Amino acid sequence: MRRVPILSGSRVVVVPVGDEDVVIRPPPPPAQVVDAGAAVRDALRFPLSGPSLESVAPLGGRATILVEPWALPLPGAQPDPRQEALAATMRALKLCGVRNERQTVLIAGGLGRRFGQRELERLLPPPQARAFRGSVLVHDAAGDTLAPIAGGSEIHPALLETDLVVVLSAAETVVHGGPGALVAACDAATARGAAAADSLLEAGSAPEWDRALEIEDAVGRAVPVLGVSLVLDLPRLTGAFKGYPDDAEAVEALGRSWTRSVFSHLPAPLRRDILANVGRRITATAAFAGSPSVAHAEALLRGVELRGTPLEEPLDILVVGAPWFGPHLPREPVNAITAAAVALGLALRLYRNEFPLRPDGTLVLCHPLRRSFAPEIQAPYARMFDALQAAPTPRDLAAAEQIAAGDERALAAYRAGKACHPLLPYADWAGCAPVLGRVGRVVVAGCRDAIAARALGFVPSHSIASALEMAHGMAGGQARVGVLLAPPYAPLIVG
């Protein structure tokens, strides 16, 4: 019997794994990485489709660079290759005749909490940040100055009142990056509609991708649009824990280490501080340019091939851990909704070909799942959780969402950067729906709040051992178990 360490919030717990069970590890680091700045420069010169930057850049004109918050891959690292990629894009525009002061950087955060000064300072390397003389705008999904575009949506006017738009992103999913960045710069209702894709890696089955293409076409009819998509490696640990989770020997050593037990008994704030300060690095392996959708699709395919983990067939039971922080930037402490959004809405939707669990299989979620909502910044989550408890039917929850969308007090807090948009908790929960419709049960191992688990429709369990025993019983006896070692969450290539 092997003992596999896995994150459960800020604790490290061990999962007993038999010889027939599967430990799903990310692939090892790539053999070759690239300089992000040089890769972006070359990509802009030789795009996959359409004209190069040099041929469309307006001499003496204006340009808007659209970027997304770097929430994925999770948990991320500093420095991030996207910092140098943004600086390289600015330099390329300047060389093509768009002066520094005529450039605008637009942060398309969708429904997430708006960036403050601290987050804006991390967009560029310090020397480039000090030298930049252009404008930096933070998108307001509830703003009353958004410009109408085709399809009934509204978009930030900086993407239309300019001479060129450059969409700079990393290819993480079909709804994050590329044309998805344009969706994140739209009104709240449009951004909310991009939440429920079945698979985050298959564009063909995602209406959200089609809607993003419509918005890209609408913007492209008004102004030239060029996209740059990076292929990023997964965040890798450095220092004492180097090699986890992709190295089998590092995983085994951590499972045997006495420091794991000591660490799990530390106070929760101290554990979170230690984990947040663990060294990580992230690198780029390629960059592609062209129309945002073409560049993003190519980069996404390359990224899945690079970072994907093969799984021969769907499993009966899958054990997934959720970390101590939420899935959005700026990072916030995890709550019951965001823990579900990470494990169900992100980890289990990063698949291709087949869903990683058999029909009516059991998901074991390792997390305390407490009803802990940080004051003010997570007030929309607290209100959504209360609505979820009081809403007996999906129609009632939809009515509560409509009320939340018009909550002026919550919208004022969002505009001030003190909280997320009141629709974000509903979007996070909607992202869990495709998974909840496929699995038989979600058992919460190590649950410390049974009321919270039951409010979400989950089954609380005191420990990982009791959760696995319950899952085997639901499967009618001995079942095949898989343990997903994460974060970071690697794409699963099933079948």
Summary of the structure (lengths in Angstrom):
residues: 495
radius of gyration: 22.2
end to end distance: 26.2
largest distance: 71.0
contacts: 1814
relative contact order: 0.16
helix: 40%
strand: 20%
